[in-house]
């Protein structure tokens, strides 16, 4: 809990305790205001999926560091304890311990030596001099994959911000729809009451009463749908931005700022994070082909070791050193298949990049068209709401004067409800389309940079 939330809670308790003692009913606590910018930042800091993505980046960086260190010398430490009466091993152990004497060359002793034991330790430093290029290629591939994971994380962060914009303003639209549904139900209830009163006076038909009752029942059903839609939108906002967002007061207006106009600023010079990730994945796959080919070539290693072997009581023993230049060539049919698989992965990465570039271009165009269409729909819906509101007022007044049938009033109510729904959905789509265009152009969502 933040310090500001704690202060509000303490203040509420200071107000609540005297009132509870006096038996005075308490007013409901005011909801905490939440802007769309605060919701996005809350999602960036609290969303578990984004934190998991950040951990994946950390793991990829560690793997890249490990791959880079593979070209450095490696140190191997060993310790051993032996006891053997195998002739060759027993003779060699005595040589290593520096205990060979004339009696040890007796054929009977050589052929059937007594058991000998000892303890030893050793250290070996190994340096790869040439490995067919697979170590360098592996290092580059791991580095490219780490950079790709970081770019993917950046893209996930942007996508999360766009998703927050969608659910935030979706919740706002759902709240407005809830208010409209309540108003429609109140209007339908009043219309039914009026028609029933007129029917009791013999001034209206029973069919009109039935129509008014059906319209009121439909309004009740619409209100239930609005309640469910609002709960769904709020729970989605809480899922992305934290539990506190579920009951917060959403204060950022859904209407797009007038300064935004139809199209935002030109795209930045940097390419999109998902395209960066796809390009880096292709690079990593190409380096993987080089690493697989390197496994078909011999390797050259320089080695230096120091060892000792002591007797069981540690009072006798010798130490020795070894310098070696080792060439090793491991040939396997499986390595040929590994090269084939690496080439296929490289082709797949190249095709994935080309496909993602086509998708990105289409997403940009679709978002621009959605903004233009959304703005046109908003203007048309605003005009429709104004006209439907006026038509409803006129028809209701004339119906109460007995100049119009009830069906005209109900048609006007239905038209107004439809116009309001169109206006809400159009405003939401226009705002979300702007977030999608910013996402497509790698621009900050709602102008908020990480």
C-alpha positions in Angstrom: 0.0 0.0 0.0 1.3 3.5 -0.9 1.9 6.2 1.7 -0.9 8.3 0.2 -3.3 5.3 0.5 -2.2 4.7 4.1 -2.9 8.4 5.0 -6.4 8.2 3.4 -7.1 5.0 5.3 -6.0 6.5 8.6 -8.1 9.6 8.0 -11.1 7.5 7.3 -10.6 5.5 10.5 -10.4 8.7 12.5 -13.7 9.8 11.1 -15.3 6.4 11.4 -14.5 5.5 15.0 -16.5 8.4 16.7 -19.4 7.8 14.3 -19.5 4.1 15.1 -19.5 4.8 18.8 -22.4 7.2 18.4 -24.3 4.9 16.1 -24.2 7.3 13.2 -24.3 5.8 9.7 -21.1 6.3 7.7 -20.9 7.8 4.2 -19.2 5.7 1.6 -15.5 6.4 1.1 -14.7 8.3 -2.1 -13.1 6.2 -4.8 -9.4 7.0 -5.5 -9.0 8.9 -8.8 -7.0 7.0 -11.5 -5.8 8.4 -14.7 -5.0 6.3 -17.7 -1.3 7.3 -17.3 -1.3 6.0 -13.7 -3.0 2.8 -14.8 -0.4 2.2 -17.4 2.5 2.8 -15.0 0.8 0.6 -12.4 0.5 -2.2 -14.9 4.2 -1.8 -15.8 5.2 -2.2 -12.2 2.7 -4.8 -11.0 1.8 -7.0 -13.8 3.2 -10.5 -13.2 3.4 -11.3 -16.9 5.6 -8.4 -17.5 7.8 -9.2 -14.5 8.1 -12.8 -15.9 9.2 -11.2 -19.2 11.9 -9.1 -17.4 13.2 -12.3 -15.7 13.5 -13.9 -19.1 15.6 -11.0 -20.3 17.8 -11.4 -17.2 18.2 -15.1 -17.9 19.0 -14.5 -21.6 21.7 -12.0 -20.6 23.2 -14.5 -18.2 23.3 -17.1 -21.0 25.0 -14.6 -23.3 27.6 -13.9 -20.6 28.2 -17.6 -20.1 28.7 -18.1 -23.9 31.2 -15.3 -24.0 33.2 -16.8 -21.1 33.4 -20.2 -23.0 36.4 -18.8 -24.9 38.4 -18.2 -21.8 40.6 -20.7 -20.0 38.9 -23.2 -17.8 40.2 -24.7 -14.6 39.5 -28.3 -13.5 40.3 -29.4 -10.0 40.3 -33.1 -9.0 40.9 -35.2 -6.0 41.2 -39.0 -5.8 41.8 -41.9 -3.4 43.0 -45.2 -4.9 43.6 -48.8 -3.7 44.5 -51.4 -6.3 46.5 -54.6 -6.9 46.2 -54.4 -10.7 49.8 -54.9 -11.8 50.1 -51.9 -14.1 48.2 -49.6 -11.8 50.1 -50.7 -8.7 53.5 -50.2 -10.4 52.4 -46.8 -11.8 51.1 -45.7 -8.4 54.4 -46.5 -6.8 56.2 -44.5 -9.5 53.9 -41.5 -8.9 54.6 -41.7 -5.2 58.4 -41.9 -5.8 58.7 -45.3 -3.9 60.3 -47.5 -6.6 63.2 -49.6 -5.4 65.1 -52.6 -6.8 62.8 -55.1 -5.2 59.9 -53.7 -7.2 61.4 -55.1 -10.4 61.2 -58.6 -9.1 59.1 -60.5 -11.8 57.1 -62.2 -9.1 56.3 -58.8 -7.4 55.6 -57.2 -10.8 53.2 -60.0 -11.7 51.4 -60.2 -8.4 51.9 -57.0 -6.5 50.4 -56.3 -3.1 47.6 -53.8 -2.9 48.7 -50.2 -2.9 46.7 -47.1 -1.9 47.2 -43.4 -1.9 45.6 -40.0 -2.2 46.1 -37.5 -5.0 45.0 -34.1 -6.3 45.4 -32.2 -9.5 44.6 -29.0 -11.4 44.3 -28.6 -15.1 44.0 -25.4 -17.1 42.6 -25.8 -20.6 42.4 -23.1 -23.3 40.5 -23.6 -26.6 42.7 -22.3 -29.4 40.5 -23.3 -32.3 37.1 -24.9 -32.3 36.0 -24.5 -35.9 34.4 -21.1 -35.2 31.6 -22.6 -33.1 32.6 -20.8 -29.9 32.6 -17.4 -31.5 29.4 -18.1 -33.4 27.8 -19.4 -30.2 28.7 -16.3 -28.4 27.2 -14.1 -31.1 24.1 -16.2 -31.3 23.6 -16.0 -27.5 24.1 -12.2 -27.5 21.6 -11.8 -30.4 19.1 -13.9 -28.5 19.5 -11.8 -25.4 19.0 -8.6 -27.4 16.0 -10.2 -29.0 14.5 -11.1 -25.6 15.1 -7.5 -24.5 13.3 -6.2 -27.6 10.5 -8.7 -27.1 10.1 -7.5 -23.5 9.9 -3.9 -24.7 7.2 -4.9 -27.2 5.3 -6.7 -24.4 5.5 -3.6 -22.3 4.0 -1.5 -25.2 1.3 -4.1 -25.8 0.4 -4.1 -22.1 0.0 -0.3 -22.2 -2.2 -0.5 -25.3 -4.3 -3.2 -23.5 -4.6 -1.0 -20.4 -5.9 1.8 -22.7 -8.5 -0.5 -24.1 -9.8 -1.8 -20.7 -9.5 1.6 -19.0 -11.7 3.4 -21.6 -13.8 0.3 -22.0 -14.6 0.5 -18.3 -15.4 4.2 -18.7 -17.7 3.4 -21.7 -19.3 0.6 -19.6 -20.0 3.0 -16.8 -21.6 5.5 -19.2 -23.6 2.7 -20.7 -24.7 1.8 -17.2 -26.0 5.3 -16.6 -27.8 5.2 -19.9 -29.4 1.9 -19.0 -30.6 3.2 -15.7 -32.1 6.3 -17.4 -33.8 4.1 -20.0 -35.2 1.9 -17.3 -36.5 4.9 -15.4 -38.1 6.3 -18.5 -39.6 2.9 -19.4 -41.0 2.5 -15.9 -42.5 6.0 -16.0 -44.0 5.3 -19.5 -45.6 2.1 -18.2 -47.0 3.9 -15.2 -48.5 6.6 -17.4 -50.0 4.2 -19.9 -51.5 2.0 -17.1 -53.0 5.2 -15.6 -54.4 6.2 -19.0 -55.8 2.7 -19.5 -57.5 2.8 -16.1 -59.2 6.0 -17.3 -60.2 4.3 -20.5 -57.9 6.5 -22.5 -55.5 3.8 -23.6 -55.7 0.3 -25.0 -54.6 -2.8 -23.1 -52.3 -3.5 -26.1 -50.5 -0.2 -25.2 -50.1 -1.4 -21.6 -48.6 -4.7 -22.9 -46.2 -2.8 -25.2 -45.1 -0.5 -22.3 -44.6 -3.5 -20.0 -42.6 -5.3 -22.7 -40.4 -2.2 -23.2 -39.8 -1.9 -19.5 -38.9 -5.5 -19.2 -36.5 -5.1 -22.2 -35.0 -2.1 -20.4 -34.5 -4.2 -17.3 -32.7 -6.8 -19.4 -30.5 -4.1 -20.9 -29.6 -2.8 -17.4 -28.6 -6.4 -16.3 -26.4 -6.6 -19.4 -24.8 -3.2 -18.6 -24.1 -4.4 -15.0 -22.4 -7.5 -16.3 -20.4 -5.6 -19.0 -19.2 -3.1 -16.4 -18.1 -5.8 -14.0 -16.2 -7.5 -16.8 -14.5 -4.3 -17.8 -13.5 -3.5 -14.3 -12.1 -6.9 -13.6 -10.0 -6.7 -16.8 -8.6 -3.4 -15.6 -7.8 -4.9 -12.2 -6.1 -7.8 -13.9 -3.8 -5.6 -15.8 -3.3 -2.6 -13.5 -3.7 -4.0 -10.0 -6.6 -4.7 -7.7 -6.9 -1.1 -6.6 -7.9 -0.1 -10.1 -11.2 -2.2 -9.9 -12.9 0.4 -7.7 -11.0 3.5 -8.7 -12.6 6.6 -10.2 -11.6 6.8 -13.8 -10.9 10.5 -14.5 -9.3 10.5 -18.0 -12.0 11.3 -20.5 -12.6 8.8 -23.3 -12.9 11.5 -25.9 -9.7 11.8 -27.9 -7.9 15.1 -27.3 -8.7 17.6 -29.9 -5.0 18.2 -30.6 -4.5 14.7 -31.8 -6.5 15.1 -34.9 -6.7 12.3 -37.4 -3.1 11.1 -37.5 -0.3 11.4 -34.9 3.3 12.5 -35.6 5.5 10.7 -38.1 7.0 7.5 -36.9 10.3 7.6 -35.0 13.6 6.6 -36.6 13.9 3.5 -34.4 12.2 0.4 -35.7 9.5 -1.4 -33.7 10.7 -3.6 -30.9 9.0 -6.7 -32.3 10.8 -6.2 -35.7 14.0 -5.7 -33.8 13.4 -9.0 -32.0 12.6 -10.8 -35.3 15.7 -9.4 -36.9 17.9 -10.4 -34.0 16.4 -13.9 -33.9 17.3 -14.3 -37.6 20.8 -13.2 -36.8 21.0 -15.7 -33.9 19.8 -18.5 -36.2 22.4 -17.6 -38.8 25.1 -17.8 -36.2 23.6 -21.1 -35.1 24.3 -22.4 -38.6 28.0 -21.4 -38.3 28.2 -23.0 -34.9 26.8 -26.2 -36.3 29.2 -26.2 -39.2 32.1 -25.6 -36.7 31.2 -28.9 -34.9 32.3 -30.7 -38.1 35.8 -29.3 -37.8 38.6 -30.4 -35.5 39.4 -28.5 -32.3 42.8 -27.5 -30.9 43.3 -27.0 -27.2 46.3 -26.0 -25.0 46.4 -27.8 -21.6 48.6 -27.4 -18.5 48.2 -29.6 -15.4 49.8 -30.2 -12.1 49.2 -33.4 -10.1 50.4 -35.2 -7.0 50.0 -38.6 -5.5 50.7 -39.3 -1.9 50.8 -42.5 0.2 48.0 -43.4 2.5 49.7 -41.7 5.5 50.7 -38.7 3.3 54.4 -39.0 4.3 55.6 -39.9 0.8 54.7 -38.8 -2.7 55.7 -36.8 -5.7 54.3 -34.0 -7.9 54.5 -33.5 -11.6 53.4 -31.1 -14.3 52.2 -31.6 -17.9 52.0 -29.3 -20.9 50.1 -30.5 -23.9 48.7 -29.3 -27.2 45.8 -31.4 -28.1 43.9 -31.7 -31.4 40.6 -33.5 -31.3 38.2 -34.2 -34.1 34.9 -35.7 -33.2 33.0 -37.0 -36.2 29.3 -38.0 -36.0 26.4 -38.4 -38.4 24.3 -36.5 -35.9 26.4 -33.4 -36.5 25.4 -33.4 -40.1 21.8 -33.5 -39.1 22.4 -30.6 -36.7 23.7 -28.5 -39.5 20.5 -29.3 -41.5 18.3 -28.4 -38.6 20.2 -25.1 -38.0 19.7 -24.1 -41.7 16.0 -24.8 -41.4 15.8 -22.6 -38.3 17.6 -19.8 -40.1 15.1 -20.0 -43.0 12.2 -20.0 -40.5 13.6 -17.0 -38.8 14.0 -15.1 -42.1 10.5 -16.0 -43.2 9.2 -14.9 -39.7 10.9 -11.5 -40.1 9.4 -11.0 -43.6 6.0 -11.9 -42.3 6.3 -9.7 -39.3 7.3 -6.7 -41.5 4.2 -7.2 -43.7 2.0 -7.4 -40.6 3.6 -4.2 -39.2 2.8 -2.3 -42.4 -0.7 -3.6 -42.4 -1.3 -2.7 -38.7 -0.2 0.8 -39.3 -2.6 1.3 -42.2 -5.4 -0.4 -40.4 -4.9 1.8 -37.3 -4.9 5.0 -39.4 -8.1 3.9 -41.2 -9.6 3.1 -37.8 -8.9 6.6 -36.5 -10.4 8.2 -39.5 -13.5 6.0 -39.4 -13.8 6.4 -35.6 -13.7 10.2 -35.8 -16.4 10.2 -38.5 -18.5 7.8 -36.5 -18.2 10.0 -33.3 -19.4 13.1 -35.2 -22.2 11.2 -36.8 -23.2 9.6 -33.5 -23.2 12.9 -31.6 -25.5 14.3 -34.2 -27.7 11.2 -33.9 -27.9 11.5 -30.2 -28.9 15.2 -30.4 -31.6 14.5 -32.9 -32.9 11.4 -31.1 -33.1 13.3 -27.8 -35.1 16.0 -29.4 -37.3 13.5 -31.2 -38.0 11.6 -28.0 -39.0 14.8 -26.1 -41.4 15.9 -28.9 -43.0 12.5 -29.3 -43.4 12.0 -25.6 -45.1 15.4 -25.2 -47.4 14.7 -28.1 -48.2 11.2 -26.8 -49.2 12.7 -23.4 -51.4 15.1 -25.3 -53.0 12.1 -27.1 -51.7 13.2 -30.5 -49.3 10.2 -31.1 -49.6 6.5 -30.4 -47.4 4.8 -27.8 -45.4 2.9 -30.5 -44.0 6.3 -31.7 -42.7 7.0 -28.2 -41.2 3.6 -27.8 -39.6 3.9 -31.2 -38.0 7.2 -30.2 -36.7 5.6 -26.9 -35.2 2.8 -28.9 -33.6 5.2 -31.4 -32.1 7.2 -28.6 -30.7 4.1 -26.9 -29.1 3.0 -30.1 -27.6 6.4 -30.8 -26.1 6.6 -27.3 -24.7 3.1 -27.7 -23.2 4.1 -31.1 -21.6 7.2 -29.6 -20.1 5.2 -26.7 -18.6 2.5 -29.0 -17.4 5.1 -31.5 -15.6 7.2 -28.9 -14.0 4.0 -27.4 -12.9 2.8 -30.9 -11.4 6.2 -31.8 -9.4 6.3 -28.6 -8.2 2.7 -28.8 -7.3 3.2 -32.5 -5.0 6.0 -31.5 -3.3 3.6 -29.0 -3.0 0.9 -31.7 -1.4 3.4 -34.1 1.1 4.5 -31.5 1.9 0.8 -30.9 2.3 0.2 -34.6 4.6 3.2 -35.0 6.7 2.4 -31.8 5.5 5.7 -30.3 4.8 6.1 -26.5 1.2 4.9 -25.7 -0.8 7.9 -24.5 2.5 9.8 -24.6 3.8 7.8 -21.7 7.4 6.6 -21.9 8.8 3.8 -19.7 
